[in-house]
Every structure is written in structure tokens, then in C-alpha cells.
Amino acid sequence: MNLKIITLVLFFITSSSAVLYDQLSKPNLIPYVETHKKTLEPLPKINITPLFKSRIINIHDMNEKIVLLNFWASWCSICVVEMNDMFKLINDMGGEVALVTLSIDDTQEAALKAYNAFKERYPNNINNKHIYWGWDKDKKISLNTFNIQKTPETIIIDNDKNMTEKIVGVYDWSSNAIREKIHSIK
Amino acid sequence: MKLLKTLLKPVQFLARTEVFFALLLWLMLLLIAGTLAQKDIGLYAAQTKYFNSFYIIVADTIPLPSGYTIMGLIFTGLLYKTISEKWKLSNLGTLVIHLSILMLLFGGFITSLFSSEGNMVIEEGMTRQYINDYHKVELVIIEQTKNGIEKIVALDNTWLKPNHKITHKNIPFNLNIITYYRNALVEKFNKPLNKKSYHTSSKSYRISSIPLEIENELNQAAMTVKITTPKSEKIYTLFQDMPLKSIVKINDKIFRIELRNKRTYLPFKVKLNKFTVDRYANTNKASSYSSDVLLRDGDMAWRSQISMNEPVRYKGYTLFQSSYIEGSSNTTVLAVVNNVGRLFPYISSILLCIGLLIHLFVRIPKLIRKSSMAIPLLFLLYSSPANANGIDISTTNFKNIPVLENGRIKPIDTFARHKLLAFNGKDSLPKMNAINWLAETLFDHKNAYQRKIFNIPNPSIINALELKQRDNHRYSFKEIVLATKKHLNTIKPIEKIKKNRRTLEQNQILNLYYSTVNYYEISRSFTYDMESQVLKIIPEQWENDNDWFSPWEVLNKGKGSPKTAVFFNQWQLLSKAYKNKNALEISTISKDLYKQSLKLSGNKTQHYKLKLEAVYNSIKPFKTSLAFYILSLILLMLSTLLLNNKSQKTFQKISFYILSFGAIIHGIGIISRMVIMERPPVTTLYESILFVSLISIIFSIIFERRKNDGMGIFIGTVLGSFLQFLSLRYSTEGDTLGMLEAVLNTNFWLATHVVTITIGYGCCLVAGLLGHIYLVKRFINPNAKKDLNNLIKNMLGATLIALFFSVLGTILGGIWADQSWGRFWGWDPKENGAMLICMWLVWLLHGRITGTLKPLYFGAGIALTNVIVALAWFGVNLLGIGLHSYGFTNNILLNLAIFCSTEFIFICSLVALNIYKIKKVNPLS
């Protein structure tokens, strides 16, 4: 009888002390896991018809570290508005970043007309050898290769000619955010 | 010594099994009453009234023992029995079980005495050190001293009564409570009253009592109180969350008076850094939410992530994610529980399972006789049904292309089936299967718009739209569009009427209208001439998230990429090939298209899962297995008609093989679902039915192999057909492979708790059916003593197995609840339901073992287990309250009532007939 009671008491004491131990234990820390980055896609081979020069533009052959491939149209007011800020950005980056503007206008004349208007309005910023002007004849590149229908859209291409990001719609190219973004890609 | 003996007498009485038997019955009744009461008075009040109390007053006068008393008596009796009993190896199992029950009761007692819980509401960036108890209200008087320190006097519930005078040594004034309402309506006067004896608060607000809400957090307490200082006397009005501060000034001292939810201060601080809600892709349904918090205790700090099912524990407190408030800034609601006896259930449940296992191993071999038989294998030749009108795309890879629908990536074949089911009421057309229908809808508008696919079962709608009455009630898109165009003036205004105010016809006509719009959107997926957003076949290419887009969305939301361009090009080619009816080209392009689609989604969508789902769709494993079960049952019935013993055995054998084969298909179906969804077998009510039926069939097969007399086949086929038939009702609701609520979205606990508890249900049903058989056999031939005794033994064995799984499942559920919400047991309806099953089985077993229950009544009790299981499984969901109310279903009330009452009447009449027969045979007994 006594043995039984002692066993029972011991049993309750051991379990109670386990309970007590649990009360005094440290918090369970759960490490915060960041989501992994998407694998980058290589830029497909494209030959861009120049807007006014004779040499075909080939992004894969460019020496600049980063290329911004901008799809625009002369009739697209927001594309036209943001253009000057992009010119400034290229000037600020001192040859590290190239801008390829690709007009999706139906006719070459319309695009050229817009180009001349830029030249008149922003003479200081537009003359930069890192700015390339292209025209997308029959929307072969924009629609057929990139599935792009609406402008402006800008694809950022890194040094390995991989597409890192696409910027859709209006964007503040004068902001610090884009500069930080470019630095982070490098 | 003599005194001790007299003292022990009542304890000895309590230790008697008959007394335990009665106490357990009372506890079961209490449990049922307490569960039902939750519907009216809410969980907290019901819990306090029935379980966390010593007595309840019934009919305003009679006090009856309740939770604490009954459990206390059981504890005392069991403790005495454990000590006084001889400790032998043969009853080791029972001893261990009894010990664990003692432990469980003891732990429960400690928990109810020393645990506390509350809620912590924190906005992003804020820090909190206290929790609110929604169930309790306190009146606080805060003295604000000059150096910013607050001296607080808190008066809890017990002080808050009308006509109660309060004097307290730390308060330099008197309070005289005039009125106190636990739930009050607060109204603001347009113009403040002009009464001198009133404080500003009483001049501005009027309070009146309103009935209590079931949810305590919805109750707003309010009171009027007369405050007498040495200089003045004024009447104050106070209520919870009052925008106005009530202040009493005495000399230089300022006192603030507040009525609020009881606050408990914690020994540490919690800061919310960030709160995030994850949703299933393209839906508003939360898949999980989590709070990034900083725990600060003095100089030490820990950063931690609190999310669903992953709480943080510190200093005995468990902080878990309870809910959130959506608004301009994110606010998290953490529930905080301090449970001292947290570990007791763990220890006792481990012991309990060990005990039950020992008991099972000692008992079972004696209870079931063995005979041997081999299970041979059968192969089924499965041919797909006749298909296609002209071109057949269902044999190509086209059907495997991934689509996102309702938050899940599935093959386009499944998508087509769901859409067709929604329009047509069936997932195939007479001469065309779903995938061919979809291809036609996408690529051949001319024929598609004339195909009669819309089901309008209600003739009054056909009349209203001036359509021709047809026997099959099917109408084409073109017909409906022409008809609705004429009546657009009557359809459009229906949209503005609230859903519950519309008539049945109005709802149906509007649904038809929406269906046609939806159909048109699907058909225009690749024409880009409307905002077609239904067919989401392209995963996000640029951002780092899980959204999918329709072709139109890709172009208009700037989601296009070189890969999508290649993909769309293939679709265009397929469309051309389809129009040209070039079967060879369709096949090659489909193959390529499928490859492209997999490339697009990266490695996320696994190839084999999509293919498996397509196979699952074509086999329809649960319908097929149902057919097998019914066939097996018919053969078994036929075998009883045969007189020749040998041919009877042959028929039984064939019936057995068919049953086993059905079970194999059934199992394959469940395994496929597990693979496709990457989750355990049971996650929804629908799946629980499928699983329970498989388990009961497996048990019946084992049973049959041992007994070899056809009884196992009978039990298996009856249960299998019945449950599979029941599950068919759920599968017509659309995708049965739906996504889960956030709280359920955890594989480990689903895998353990839910599976075990459903196995328990299955075993209970097997035992229940054995009970029925016993009653019938006994009625037919009461003199076959040996046969009946064997049945009783089998019933005991089945009950023990059922008890083991039910208890294990219930305990695992408790452990899940403790891991996720910080409490082991919460008297939630579903928990009570599970416990009711356990207690019922325990009650029956003890009744039989001690001989209190005669075999006939034991048989009846076992048969009634079916009713108890039905109530616990489906019935508690009807209450629509508690943690498991997500399984709520409207249409099962009637069926459940019919089932339970038929069972009850059937069993009662069988018992009555048995008694009558015995008396007739032997009038003396």
C-alpha cells in the first residue's frame, strides 16, 4: 500500500517538475526566411532598325554595363514626358548605362518628328553616345518578341545581357530609387 | 484508524464501477447540454455554467452537480481504486490508462485554477505590455502624479453592482454605483443637459440596458456613478471606449476614471515590427498571416515571427496569431494564454496511448478468430467513353496545360470540367467531353455559340425568356443571348436588389446571365477584343510572386516577355490547325504547347502532378469504386439465396474480390488527391467521408479474412456504398480539390489529428454495424448462444480499436490546439463531440466488462454508436459555432435528422422485439 502511494506521489512530482521546467524555458525563435529571387532570363537576339543612322543596333554587342530598353511611341504622351529624365539619368551615369529607345510608331517619319522635337527642347541632354534610337518596323520586336502592346515599358538588362526587371507605365527616372536599383544590379 | 475507515467509506463507494458508470452518464448528458447551450449563450458562458462550476441550477430551483463536482468525484473514486487494486501484469494496461486519466483530470484542475488568457491588439510599430480580457470588465482609478508615473487602483467585476458603495484606502473619494449594465446602448444628447449635479459625461450621454450579445467582445459595459469628494458630489456616466475623459480633482491631485476590459500586465513587452497577410494567388483568401514581433524583457530582446500554428512561448505565456484588423495601418490581434498545467495533457496522453496499446495487445487476440485466405490481384481494363465531334483533342497533351483557377494550378482539363459543370450541370456533353468542348469554345466560335450547353431546369425562366421548352432543358449561347437582349430591361434592375431579397427566379435568371458573360469571356480569351480574365494560363514573368494572368491581362498589364510571345504564337498555330481539322498538326502543336507552358511556369508546376490529375479525372475513382461496392453487395445478396453451400462460397469469394478491388481503386483515388494537393488525405468534410469509408472497408476486409463468413463483406459493402453515395452529393459542388482556410493550412497536424480521428469514426461505424447485426441475429435465433457470444467478443474488440483511435485522435487534436492556440481543451463543440464518442465507448466497455450492461443492451448501445458518430461528425457543424464551424453545411440537417431518428427507432424496436421474444419463450425471465 505504502509503496503504491510513494510511486504515485513520485509520478506526480516528476510530471509536475517537467511542467515547471517548461514554464521557465526560453522563447522558441523562428528564423525569418527571405523569399528567393527569380532566375534571370537572357535577352533574346534582336536586331533593331536604327531610327536615323545606318548601323543596326545590337544590344548584345554593347559595352555599357547596363542597358535600358525603352518602348515608346510619339503619340504616347506619358512616354514623351518621361524621356528627358531618362536622358538626364544616362548623362549622370557617365557611360555605365545605355538607353535604347525603341519607337513602336507605325511610320518612321512620326518617330523622327518626335526625335527632332526632343532635340529642340532638350539640346543639352539628348546628345549622348550612350543613347541609341531605334524603330520597331511592323512591331516585330515589341509585339512578336516581347508581347508588349502598351507603352511605356522599359526592360532593364544587366552586364550578362540578362533581363532583370521590367518597368511598366510611368516611372520617375529622376528619383534616387532608380539610381539605387542600377547600383544594386552592378 | 477507525475515523479513517469511516472517512474512507464514501470514497470506497465512489470507487465502485457502478458509481463510475452513473457519473460518466451524467457527464455525457452535461457535455451534450453544454454543447447545445453554446448556440444560445456562447462558448464562454456555456463553459462557465456547465463545466467550470460545481453545480448548475435547473428550472430555477434544483441544484445539480456540474463539471467540477462530477470530475472531482470521478478523480477521487479512480484514485482510491488505483491504490487499493492489486497491481498485476495482466491488468497493467488498465492501470496505466487509469493513471493517465488521473493525470489528465489533475492537469485540468490546475489549468482551470491558474491559467489566464486575453488578447493583445497591436498596431504596426507600437509596443504593448498588457492583454485585454474580453470577458471581464474593470473600473480603474488612475492617479497621475507629476513625474509621469501612474498609480492605478483596479476594481474588478465583483465591485460592479448597482447600489454598491465603494470606499478604498487608496482613493480619497467615495463611489456610489447607481446603475451598471454589462451591455448598454450609448446615446449622445444633441444638446447637453443643464443639471448642476451632473458631470459633463452625464450631461452629454444617456445609457440604457440592452440584451447581452453571445460574443463577449461585442458587449459594451456602462455605468452611472455618484462620486462624493469632500467638497462636491456629482453623477458621472462611464462606458467602455469613451471618447471623453472623466476626471476628478482633489486639491492638486488628478484622478482619471475609466471603465474598460480587464487588463493584465505581462512581465515583458511586445513590439509589432510588421504584419503580413499571404493570399492564395489571384484570390482574396488568406493562406496565412504572420506578425514580425520583438519581445523585450529588460535589456534582452528577441525577434520572432508569430504565425498561424506557430506561436511564440515566453515565461509561461503563449502568444499566438489570432486574427487581424484590416485598415489603413495593419493591426494584429495576438491571443495570449498563460497555462500553468500545459504539459500535463502531453504526459497523460502518452501514458493513455501506451495503456490502451497494452490493453489492445492483451485483449484482441482473444477476441477475433483467425482463418487464412490469400488476396489475389485483379486487373481492370479501363476504356475511355466515346468522344468527340469531328476532331478529338482529348488524346493530346493539350489537356495537361496548367491553368490557375481558385488559387490552384490545375490541368486545363479540370478547368474545362468545372466550367462545363457550372454551365451544363454535368461535366461532359452527350457526344463531347469537357476538353473538346473547351477547345471548340476557344477556337471555333461559330459552332460553339450554337452548341446547347446551358442548363435551365426551371420552366418559369424558360417562359420568362420566351425560349422554346425542351426536354433536356439545354440551350445554346446564341439562343440565350438573343433572349436576354430582349429582356435586358428586366434583368439589369435585379442586380441592384440585395441577394437575400431576390426571389428564386430572380437569382436564377441573374446567375444565367452571369454564366453567359463568363462563357463569352472564356471564348474570347485569345481574341483580345474584351477584358477576358478567366483563362489564366501565364504565370508572372517579371515580379517575384505567384500571380497568373490571362492572355488579355498579359498584354494590358505589361506582363509580356519573349517567352509569352513564343507561347502565344503556338496557341495561334493550334487555333489554325483546329480550324483546318488537321489532327496530326494538332497533336504535334499540343505537345509543343504543353512543353512551352511548363517552361513558362519554371519548375513550380510539376509535370507528373498535372498528368496525374488528368488521369484522376478520366478514371473518376470514387464513382468507379462505388459501382464495385454495389456490385459486390448485390452478389453477396444473391449468394444468400443459393442453397448449395459450395456455390454460395464461390459467390462470396467473387463478391470479396470485387469489394477489395473497389477498395484498391478507392485508395488510388485518395493517394492521387494527396499527391496532387501535396497534403494529407483528410482536409475537408468531403475528404473525411471518402477516407472514413475506405478505412471501414479495409477493416471489414481484415475482418472478413479472419472470419470468412460473409459478414465482413456485408459490413464493407453497406458502409462503402452508403458513404460513397453521400460523398457524391459533395462532389457536385465544383472543385473538390479546393484550397484551405489559413488555420488548416498545416500538413503535420492535419496528417496526424484528422487522419486518426477519422480512422476512429470508421472503426466506430464498423462496430455500430456489428451491433445491428447482433440485434437482428439475436431476434431471429436467440438460442444460437455460441454464435451470439462470438459476436459480442467481436464487438468488444471493434469497440476497443475504435476507442483507441478516437482517444488518440482527440488527444492529438488537443495537442494541435495547444500548439496553435495555447490551450489543450476549450470545450469547443467539435472537441466535445469527439470526447462524447470516447466517453460513450468507455461507458459501454465498462458496462460490459463489469456486467452492468446486459449483452442485449450492450449490443443496442454499440449500434447507437452510429448515431453518436453522426452527431459528432456532422451534427456539431450545424451549430455553426466554434473553431470547426468552417465545415458548416446547410443541407445536411434534414438528412441527419432522418438518419438519427430512423436508427434510433430501428434499434429501440429491435430491443423491444428481443425482450418480447425472450418473455414469450421464457415468461419467467
Boltz contact constraints between the chains, C-beta under 6 A:
constraints:
  - contact:
      token1: [A, 4]
      token2: [B, 83]
      max_distance: 6.0
  - contact:
      token1: [A, 15]
      token2: [B, 347]
      max_distance: 6.0
  - contact:
      token1: [A, 18]
      token2: [B, 343]
      max_distance: 6.0
  - contact:
      token1: [A, 19]
      token2: [B, 343]
      max_distance: 6.0
  - contact:
      token1: [A, 22]
      token2: [B, 343]
      max_distance: 6.0
  - contact:
      token1: [A, 23]
      token2: [B, 316]
      max_distance: 6.0
  - contact:
      token1: [A, 27]
      token2: [B, 302]
      max_distance: 6.0
  - contact:
      token1: [A, 27]
      token2: [B, 312]
      max_distance: 6.0
  - contact:
      token1: [A, 27]
      token2: [B, 313]
      max_distance: 6.0
  - contact:
      token1: [A, 27]
      token2: [B, 314]
      max_distance: 6.0
  - contact:
      token1: [A, 28]
      token2: [B, 313]
      max_distance: 6.0
  - contact:
      token1: [A, 29]
      token2: [B, 302]
      max_distance: 6.0
  - contact:
      token1: [A, 29]
      token2: [B, 304]
      max_distance: 6.0
  - contact:
      token1: [A, 30]
      token2: [B, 304]
      max_distance: 6.0
  - contact:
      token1: [A, 30]
      token2: [B, 305]
      max_distance: 6.0
  - contact:
      token1: [A, 32]
      token2: [B, 305]
      max_distance: 6.0
  - contact:
      token1: [A, 38]
      token2: [B, 544]
      max_distance: 6.0
  - contact:
      token1: [A, 44]
      token2: [B, 562]
      max_distance: 6.0
  - contact:
      token1: [A, 144]
      token2: [B, 565]
      max_distance: 6.0
  - contact:
      token1: [A, 145]
      token2: [B, 562]
      max_distance: 6.0
  - contact:
      token1: [A, 145]
      token2: [B, 565]
      max_distance: 6.0
  - contact:
      token1: [A, 146]
      token2: [B, 560]
      max_distance: 6.0
  - contact:
      token1: [A, 146]
      token2: [B, 562]
      max_distance: 6.0
  - contact:
      token1: [A, 147]
      token2: [B, 560]
      max_distance: 6.0
  - contact:
      token1: [A, 147]
      token2: [B, 564]
      max_distance: 6.0
  - contact:
      token1: [A, 147]
      token2: [B, 565]
      max_distance: 6.0
  - contact:
      token1: [A, 148]
      token2: [B, 560]
      max_distance: 6.0
  - contact:
      token1: [A, 149]
      token2: [B, 555]
      max_distance: 6.0
  - contact:
      token1: [A, 153]
      token2: [B, 558]
      max_distance: 6.0
  - contact:
      token1: [A, 166]
      token2: [B, 542]
      max_distance: 6.0
  - contact:
      token1: [A, 168]
      token2: [B, 558]
      max_distance: 6.0
